[in-house]
Amino acid sequence: MSLSDFLHMGGYAGYLWPAFGLTLFVLVYNIWSARRSLAEARRAAARRIQMEENRS
């Protein structure tokens, strides 16, 4: 099997490569979104802690 045969995917490359690309996009977006949410939660927790310390 040559690289060209692999990339052609037995005639289904037009369906498979976009599906692989979409899957990769969803996975990367999921990781990015989770990291962004975590950073925001940490900032909010730090603000709450700071407010609590200022009250005391």
PDB file with SEQRES, HELIX, SHEET and CRYST1 records, atoms N, CA, C and O in Angstrom:
SEQRES   1 A   56  MET SER LEU SER ASP PHE LEU HIS MET GLY GLY TYR ALA          
SEQRES   2 A   56  GLY TYR LEU TRP PRO ALA PHE GLY LEU THR LEU PHE VAL          
SEQRES   3 A   56  LEU VAL TYR ASN ILE TRP SER ALA ARG ARG SER LEU ALA          
SEQRES   4 A   56  GLU ALA ARG ARG ALA ALA ALA ARG ARG ILE GLN MET GLU          
SEQRES   5 A   56  GLU ASN ARG SER                                              
HELIX    1 AA1 LEU A    3  HIS A    8  1                                   6    
HELIX    2 AA2 MET A    9  GLY A   11  5                                   3    
HELIX    3 AA3 ALA A   13  ARG A   55  1                                  43    
CRYST1    1.000    1.000    1.000  90.00  90.00  90.00 P 1           1          
ATOM      1  N   MET A   1       0.848  -1.171   0.000  1.00  0.00           N  
ATOM      2  CA  MET A   1       0.000   0.000   0.000  1.00  0.00           C  
ATOM      3  C   MET A   1       0.898   1.240   0.000  1.00  0.00           C  
ATOM      4  O   MET A   1       1.808   1.365   0.820  1.00  0.00           O  
ATOM      5  N   SER A   2       0.627   2.133  -0.917  1.00  0.00           N  
ATOM      6  CA  SER A   2       1.404   3.358  -1.001  1.00  0.00           C  
ATOM      7  C   SER A   2       0.707   4.472  -0.215  1.00  0.00           C  
ATOM      8  O   SER A   2      -0.441   4.335   0.208  1.00  0.00           O  
ATOM      9  N   LEU A   3       1.418   5.551  -0.038  1.00  0.00           N  
ATOM     10  CA  LEU A   3       0.858   6.703   0.665  1.00  0.00           C  
ATOM     11  C   LEU A   3      -0.338   7.261  -0.110  1.00  0.00           C  
ATOM     12  O   LEU A   3      -1.328   7.685   0.486  1.00  0.00           O  
ATOM     13  N   SER A   4      -0.241   7.258  -1.416  1.00  0.00           N  
ATOM     14  CA  SER A   4      -1.338   7.748  -2.245  1.00  0.00           C  
ATOM     15  C   SER A   4      -2.596   6.903  -2.031  1.00  0.00           C  
ATOM     16  O   SER A   4      -3.698   7.443  -1.939  1.00  0.00           O  
ATOM     17  N   ASP A   5      -2.434   5.588  -1.954  1.00  0.00           N  
ATOM     18  CA  ASP A   5      -3.580   4.714  -1.690  1.00  0.00           C  
ATOM     19  C   ASP A   5      -4.178   4.999  -0.316  1.00  0.00           C  
ATOM     20  O   ASP A   5      -5.397   5.023  -0.148  1.00  0.00           O  
ATOM     21  N   PHE A   6      -3.307   5.212   0.656  1.00  0.00           N  
ATOM     22  CA  PHE A   6      -3.792   5.515   2.004  1.00  0.00           C  
ATOM     23  C   PHE A   6      -4.588   6.816   2.014  1.00  0.00           C  
ATOM     24  O   PHE A   6      -5.679   6.878   2.579  1.00  0.00           O  
ATOM     25  N   LEU A   7      -4.033   7.866   1.379  1.00  0.00           N  
ATOM     26  CA  LEU A   7      -4.703   9.157   1.375  1.00  0.00           C  
ATOM     27  C   LEU A   7      -6.013   9.126   0.587  1.00  0.00           C  
ATOM     28  O   LEU A   7      -6.931   9.891   0.884  1.00  0.00           O  
ATOM     29  N   HIS A   8      -6.106   8.259  -0.402  1.00  0.00           N  
ATOM     30  CA  HIS A   8      -7.318   8.127  -1.206  1.00  0.00           C  
ATOM     31  C   HIS A   8      -8.407   7.375  -0.438  1.00  0.00           C  
ATOM     32  O   HIS A   8      -9.591   7.555  -0.722  1.00  0.00           O  
ATOM     33  N   MET A   9      -8.032   6.549   0.517  1.00  0.00           N  
ATOM     34  CA  MET A   9      -8.941   5.811   1.404  1.00  0.00           C  
ATOM     35  C   MET A   9      -9.961   4.973   0.636  1.00  0.00           C  
ATOM     36  O   MET A   9     -11.135   4.916   1.003  1.00  0.00           O  
ATOM     37  N   GLY A  10      -9.506   4.334  -0.419  1.00  0.00           N  
ATOM     38  CA  GLY A  10     -10.391   3.447  -1.164  1.00  0.00           C  
ATOM     39  C   GLY A  10     -11.572   4.164  -1.804  1.00  0.00           C  
ATOM     40  O   GLY A  10     -12.625   3.561  -2.009  1.00  0.00           O  
ATOM     41  N   GLY A  11     -11.407   5.425  -2.117  1.00  0.00           N  
ATOM     42  CA  GLY A  11     -12.466   6.184  -2.763  1.00  0.00           C  
ATOM     43  C   GLY A  11     -13.350   6.951  -1.787  1.00  0.00           C  
ATOM     44  O   GLY A  11     -14.237   7.691  -2.212  1.00  0.00           O  
ATOM     45  N   TYR A  12     -13.126   6.789  -0.507  1.00  0.00           N  
ATOM     46  CA  TYR A  12     -13.954   7.445   0.498  1.00  0.00           C  
ATOM     47  C   TYR A  12     -13.269   8.654   1.146  1.00  0.00           C  
ATOM     48  O   TYR A  12     -13.745   9.160   2.162  1.00  0.00           O  
ATOM     49  N   ALA A  13     -12.188   9.108   0.583  1.00  0.00           N  
ATOM     50  CA  ALA A  13     -11.429  10.202   1.177  1.00  0.00           C  
ATOM     51  C   ALA A  13     -12.265  11.472   1.307  1.00  0.00           C  
ATOM     52  O   ALA A  13     -12.092  12.226   2.264  1.00  0.00           O  
ATOM     53  N   GLY A  14     -13.150  11.713   0.378  1.00  0.00           N  
ATOM     54  CA  GLY A  14     -13.994  12.900   0.425  1.00  0.00           C  
ATOM     55  C   GLY A  14     -14.934  12.913   1.622  1.00  0.00           C  
ATOM     56  O   GLY A  14     -15.404  13.976   2.027  1.00  0.00           O  
ATOM     57  N   TYR A  15     -15.208  11.762   2.184  1.00  0.00           N  
ATOM     58  CA  TYR A  15     -16.056  11.673   3.368  1.00  0.00           C  
ATOM     59  C   TYR A  15     -15.229  11.531   4.648  1.00  0.00           C  
ATOM     60  O   TYR A  15     -15.578  12.092   5.687  1.00  0.00           O  
ATOM     61  N   LEU A  16     -14.146  10.786   4.564  1.00  0.00           N  
ATOM     62  CA  LEU A  16     -13.362  10.483   5.762  1.00  0.00           C  
ATOM     63  C   LEU A  16     -12.499  11.641   6.236  1.00  0.00           C  
ATOM     64  O   LEU A  16     -12.473  11.925   7.433  1.00  0.00           O  
ATOM     65  N   TRP A  17     -11.793  12.317   5.340  1.00  0.00           N  
ATOM     66  CA  TRP A  17     -10.903  13.386   5.775  1.00  0.00           C  
ATOM     67  C   TRP A  17     -11.660  14.555   6.403  1.00  0.00           C  
ATOM     68  O   TRP A  17     -11.201  15.089   7.413  1.00  0.00           O  
ATOM     69  N   PRO A  18     -12.803  14.977   5.850  1.00  0.00           N  
ATOM     70  CA  PRO A  18     -13.564  16.018   6.560  1.00  0.00           C  
ATOM     71  C   PRO A  18     -14.062  15.538   7.928  1.00  0.00           C  
ATOM     72  O   PRO A  18     -14.104  16.317   8.880  1.00  0.00           O  
ATOM     73  N   ALA A  19     -14.436  14.268   8.026  1.00  0.00           N  
ATOM     74  CA  ALA A  19     -14.874  13.735   9.323  1.00  0.00           C  
ATOM     75  C   ALA A  19     -13.716  13.748  10.318  1.00  0.00           C  
ATOM     76  O   ALA A  19     -13.909  14.097  11.482  1.00  0.00           O  
ATOM     77  N   PHE A  20     -12.529  13.375   9.879  1.00  0.00           N  
ATOM     78  CA  PHE A  20     -11.357  13.431  10.752  1.00  0.00           C  
ATOM     79  C   PHE A  20     -11.069  14.872  11.162  1.00  0.00           C  
ATOM     80  O   PHE A  20     -10.765  15.139  12.324  1.00  0.00           O  
ATOM     81  N   GLY A  21     -11.162  15.800  10.210  1.00  0.00           N  
ATOM     82  CA  GLY A  21     -10.915  17.207  10.502  1.00  0.00           C  
ATOM     83  C   GLY A  21     -11.930  17.768  11.491  1.00  0.00           C  
ATOM     84  O   GLY A  21     -11.559  18.495  12.413  1.00  0.00           O  
ATOM     85  N   LEU A  22     -13.194  17.439  11.311  1.00  0.00           N  
ATOM     86  CA  LEU A  22     -14.230  17.903  12.222  1.00  0.00           C  
ATOM     87  C   LEU A  22     -14.017  17.334  13.618  1.00  0.00           C  
ATOM     88  O   LEU A  22     -14.183  18.038  14.614  1.00  0.00           O  
ATOM     89  N   THR A  23     -13.653  16.070  13.686  1.00  0.00           N  
ATOM     90  CA  THR A  23     -13.378  15.441  14.977  1.00  0.00           C  
ATOM     91  C   THR A  23     -12.217  16.134  15.674  1.00  0.00           C  
ATOM     92  O   THR A  23     -12.291  16.409  16.872  1.00  0.00           O  
ATOM     93  N   LEU A  24     -11.159  16.415  14.950  1.00  0.00           N  
ATOM     94  CA  LEU A  24     -10.009  17.111  15.516  1.00  0.00           C  
ATOM     95  C   LEU A  24     -10.411  18.500  16.008  1.00  0.00           C  
ATOM     96  O   LEU A  24      -9.990  18.922  17.085  1.00  0.00           O  
ATOM     97  N   PHE A  25     -11.218  19.207  15.231  1.00  0.00           N  
ATOM     98  CA  PHE A  25     -11.676  20.532  15.630  1.00  0.00           C  
ATOM     99  C   PHE A  25     -12.480  20.465  16.925  1.00  0.00           C  
ATOM    100  O   PHE A  25     -12.274  21.283  17.822  1.00  0.00           O  
ATOM    101  N   VAL A  26     -13.388  19.509  17.034  1.00  0.00           N  
ATOM    102  CA  VAL A  26     -14.218  19.377  18.228  1.00  0.00           C  
ATOM    103  C   VAL A  26     -13.347  19.056  19.445  1.00  0.00           C  
ATOM    104  O   VAL A  26     -13.565  19.613  20.521  1.00  0.00           O  
ATOM    105  N   LEU A  27     -12.386  18.183  19.290  1.00  0.00           N  
ATOM    106  CA  LEU A  27     -11.509  17.836  20.411  1.00  0.00           C  
ATOM    107  C   LEU A  27     -10.689  19.044  20.863  1.00  0.00           C  
ATOM    108  O   LEU A  27     -10.569  19.293  22.062  1.00  0.00           O  
ATOM    109  N   VAL A  28     -10.131  19.785  19.930  1.00  0.00           N  
ATOM    110  CA  VAL A  28      -9.331  20.959  20.278  1.00  0.00           C  
ATOM    111  C   VAL A  28     -10.213  22.017  20.929  1.00  0.00           C  
ATOM    112  O   VAL A  28      -9.808  22.635  21.914  1.00  0.00           O  
ATOM    113  N   TYR A  29     -11.413  22.233  20.395  1.00  0.00           N  
ATOM    114  CA  TYR A  29     -12.329  23.208  20.984  1.00  0.00           C  
ATOM    115  C   TYR A  29     -12.728  22.793  22.399  1.00  0.00           C  
ATOM    116  O   TYR A  29     -12.820  23.638  23.290  1.00  0.00           O  
ATOM    117  N   ASN A  30     -12.962  21.514  22.608  1.00  0.00           N  
ATOM    118  CA  ASN A  30     -13.335  21.013  23.927  1.00  0.00           C  
ATOM    119  C   ASN A  30     -12.226  21.279  24.947  1.00  0.00           C  
ATOM    120  O   ASN A  30     -12.507  21.721  26.061  1.00  0.00           O  
ATOM    121  N   ILE A  31     -11.000  21.019  24.586  1.00  0.00           N  
ATOM    122  CA  ILE A  31      -9.868  21.266  25.483  1.00  0.00           C  
ATOM    123  C   ILE A  31      -9.728  22.762  25.745  1.00  0.00           C  
ATOM    124  O   ILE A  31      -9.548  23.171  26.892  1.00  0.00           O  
ATOM    125  N   TRP A  32      -9.807  23.580  24.706  1.00  0.00           N  
ATOM    126  CA  TRP A  32      -9.687  25.039  24.856  1.00  0.00           C  
ATOM    127  C   TRP A  32     -10.789  25.587  25.752  1.00  0.00           C  
ATOM    128  O   TRP A  32     -10.531  26.408  26.632  1.00  0.00           O  
ATOM    129  N   SER A  33     -12.008  25.135  25.530  1.00  0.00           N  
ATOM    130  CA  SER A  33     -13.141  25.612  26.315  1.00  0.00           C  
ATOM    131  C   SER A  33     -13.007  25.217  27.784  1.00  0.00           C  
ATOM    132  O   SER A  33     -13.294  26.023  28.670  1.00  0.00           O  
ATOM    133  N   ALA A  34     -12.580  23.998  28.045  1.00  0.00           N  
ATOM    134  CA  ALA A  34     -12.411  23.546  29.428  1.00  0.00           C  
ATOM    135  C   ALA A  34     -11.321  24.346  30.134  1.00  0.00           C  
ATOM    136  O   ALA A  34     -11.482  24.721  31.295  1.00  0.00           O  
ATOM    137  N   ARG A  35     -10.220  24.609  29.448  1.00  0.00           N  
ATOM    138  CA  ARG A  35      -9.138  25.390  30.054  1.00  0.00           C  
ATOM    139  C   ARG A  35      -9.581  26.826  30.327  1.00  0.00           C  
ATOM    140  O   ARG A  35      -9.209  27.403  31.349  1.00  0.00           O  
ATOM    141  N   ARG A  36     -10.364  27.400  29.436  1.00  0.00           N  
ATOM    142  CA  ARG A  36     -10.869  28.750  29.624  1.00  0.00           C  
ATOM    143  C   ARG A  36     -11.833  28.802  30.809  1.00  0.00           C  
ATOM    144  O   ARG A  36     -11.788  29.739  31.607  1.00  0.00           O  
ATOM    145  N   SER A  37     -12.698  27.806  30.924  1.00  0.00           N  
ATOM    146  CA  SER A  37     -13.636  27.755  32.050  1.00  0.00           C  
ATOM    147  C   SER A  37     -12.902  27.588  33.371  1.00  0.00           C  
ATOM    148  O   SER A  37     -13.265  28.207  34.372  1.00  0.00           O  
ATOM    149  N   LEU A  38     -11.877  26.759  33.375  1.00  0.00           N  
ATOM    150  CA  LEU A  38     -11.089  26.556  34.582  1.00  0.00           C  
ATOM    151  C   LEU A  38     -10.398  27.849  34.998  1.00  0.00           C  
ATOM    152  O   LEU A  38     -10.382  28.194  36.180  1.00  0.00           O  
ATOM    153  N   ALA A  39      -9.834  28.555  34.045  1.00  0.00           N  
ATOM    154  CA  ALA A  39      -9.161  29.822  34.356  1.00  0.00           C  
ATOM    155  C   ALA A  39     -10.158  30.826  34.924  1.00  0.00           C  
ATOM    156  O   ALA A  39      -9.839  31.533  35.880  1.00  0.00           O  
ATOM    157  N   GLU A  40     -11.342  30.900  34.361  1.00  0.00           N  
ATOM    158  CA  GLU A  40     -12.357  31.823  34.866  1.00  0.00           C  
ATOM    159  C   GLU A  40     -12.795  31.424  36.275  1.00  0.00           C  
ATOM    160  O   GLU A  40     -12.982  32.292  37.127  1.00  0.00           O  
ATOM    161  N   ALA A  41     -12.960  30.144  36.529  1.00  0.00           N  
ATOM    162  CA  ALA A  41     -13.348  29.685  37.865  1.00  0.00           C  
ATOM    163  C   ALA A  41     -12.261  30.012  38.884  1.00  0.00           C  
ATOM    164  O   ALA A  41     -12.565  30.382  40.018  1.00  0.00           O  
ATOM    165  N   ARG A  42     -11.012  29.881  38.489  1.00  0.00           N  
ATOM    166  CA  ARG A  42      -9.913  30.226  39.396  1.00  0.00           C  
ATOM    167  C   ARG A  42      -9.892  31.715  39.699  1.00  0.00           C  
ATOM    168  O   ARG A  42      -9.660  32.117  40.840  1.00  0.00           O  
ATOM    169  N   ARG A  43     -10.135  32.546  38.670  1.00  0.00           N  
ATOM    170  CA  ARG A  43     -10.181  33.997  38.891  1.00  0.00           C  
ATOM    171  C   ARG A  43     -11.335  34.368  39.820  1.00  0.00           C  
ATOM    172  O   ARG A  43     -11.179  35.206  40.707  1.00  0.00           O  
ATOM    173  N   ALA A  44     -12.481  33.747  39.614  1.00  0.00           N  
ATOM    174  CA  ALA A  44     -13.639  34.034  40.462  1.00  0.00           C  
ATOM    175  C   ALA A  44     -13.370  33.600  41.902  1.00  0.00           C  
ATOM    176  O   ALA A  44     -13.735  34.311  42.839  1.00  0.00           O  
ATOM    177  N   ALA A  45     -12.741  32.452  42.087  1.00  0.00           N  
ATOM    178  CA  ALA A  45     -12.419  31.986  43.435  1.00  0.00           C  
ATOM    179  C   ALA A  45     -11.422  32.917  44.101  1.00  0.00           C  
ATOM    180  O   ALA A  45     -11.548  33.211  45.289  1.00  0.00           O  
ATOM    181  N   ALA A  46     -10.438  33.382  43.353  1.00  0.00           N  
ATOM    182  CA  ALA A  46      -9.453  34.311  43.911  1.00  0.00           C  
ATOM    183  C   ALA A  46     -10.124  35.626  44.320  1.00  0.00           C  
ATOM    184  O   ALA A  46      -9.778  36.200  45.353  1.00  0.00           O  
ATOM    185  N   ARG A  47     -11.079  36.105  43.518  1.00  0.00           N  
ATOM    186  CA  ARG A  47     -11.815  37.325  43.878  1.00  0.00           C  
ATOM    187  C   ARG A  47     -12.614  37.118  45.158  1.00  0.00           C  
ATOM    188  O   ARG A  47     -12.633  37.990  46.026  1.00  0.00           O  
ATOM    189  N   ARG A  48     -13.281  35.957  45.280  1.00  0.00           N  
ATOM    190  CA  ARG A  48     -14.058  35.690  46.488  1.00  0.00           C  
ATOM    191  C   ARG A  48     -13.162  35.608  47.713  1.00  0.00           C  
ATOM    192  O   ARG A  48     -13.516  36.117  48.776  1.00  0.00           O  
ATOM    193  N   ILE A  49     -12.015  34.977  47.575  1.00  0.00           N  
ATOM    194  CA  ILE A  49     -11.075  34.875  48.688  1.00  0.00           C  
ATOM    195  C   ILE A  49     -10.583  36.268  49.080  1.00  0.00           C  
ATOM    196  O   ILE A  49     -10.505  36.590  50.266  1.00  0.00           O  
ATOM    197  N   GLN A  50     -10.252  37.086  48.091  1.00  0.00           N  
ATOM    198  CA  GLN A  50      -9.782  38.443  48.355  1.00  0.00           C  
ATOM    199  C   GLN A  50     -10.846  39.259  49.056  1.00  0.00           C  
ATOM    200  O   GLN A  50     -10.534  39.994  49.992  1.00  0.00           O  
ATOM    201  N   MET A  51     -12.088  39.152  48.633  1.00  0.00           N  
ATOM    202  CA  MET A  51     -13.178  39.883  49.276  1.00  0.00           C  
ATOM    203  C   MET A  51     -13.365  39.422  50.704  1.00  0.00           C  
ATOM    204  O   MET A  51     -13.624  40.238  51.588  1.00  0.00           O  
ATOM    205  N   GLU A  52     -13.240  38.142  50.945  1.00  0.00           N  
ATOM    206  CA  GLU A  52     -13.404  37.589  52.281  1.00  0.00           C  
ATOM    207  C   GLU A  52     -12.268  38.065  53.201  1.00  0.00           C  
ATOM    208  O   GLU A  52     -12.500  38.360  54.374  1.00  0.00           O  
ATOM    209  N   GLU A  53     -11.058  38.137  52.672  1.00  0.00           N  
ATOM    210  CA  GLU A  53      -9.921  38.607  53.465  1.00  0.00           C  
ATOM    211  C   GLU A  53     -10.073  40.100  53.790  1.00  0.00           C  
ATOM    212  O   GLU A  53      -9.682  40.544  54.869  1.00  0.00           O  
ATOM    213  N   ASN A  54     -10.632  40.860  52.868  1.00  0.00           N  
ATOM    214  CA  ASN A  54     -10.794  42.296  53.099  1.00  0.00           C  
ATOM    215  C   ASN A  54     -11.873  42.573  54.154  1.00  0.00           C  
ATOM    216  O   ASN A  54     -11.819  43.600  54.831  1.00  0.00           O  
ATOM    217  N   ARG A  55     -12.824  41.693  54.296  1.00  0.00           N  
ATOM    218  CA  ARG A  55     -13.883  41.859  55.293  1.00  0.00           C  
ATOM    219  C   ARG A  55     -13.344  41.653  56.704  1.00  0.00           C  
ATOM    220  O   ARG A  55     -13.795  42.299  57.650  1.00  0.00           O  
ATOM    221  N   SER A  56     -12.387  40.760  56.838  1.00  0.00           N  
ATOM    222  CA  SER A  56     -11.890  40.396  58.179  1.00  0.00           C  
ATOM    223  C   SER A  56     -11.005  41.440  58.770  1.00  0.00           C  
ATOM    224  O   SER A  56     -10.515  41.273  59.888  1.00  0.00           O  
TER     225      SER A  56                                                      
END                                                                             
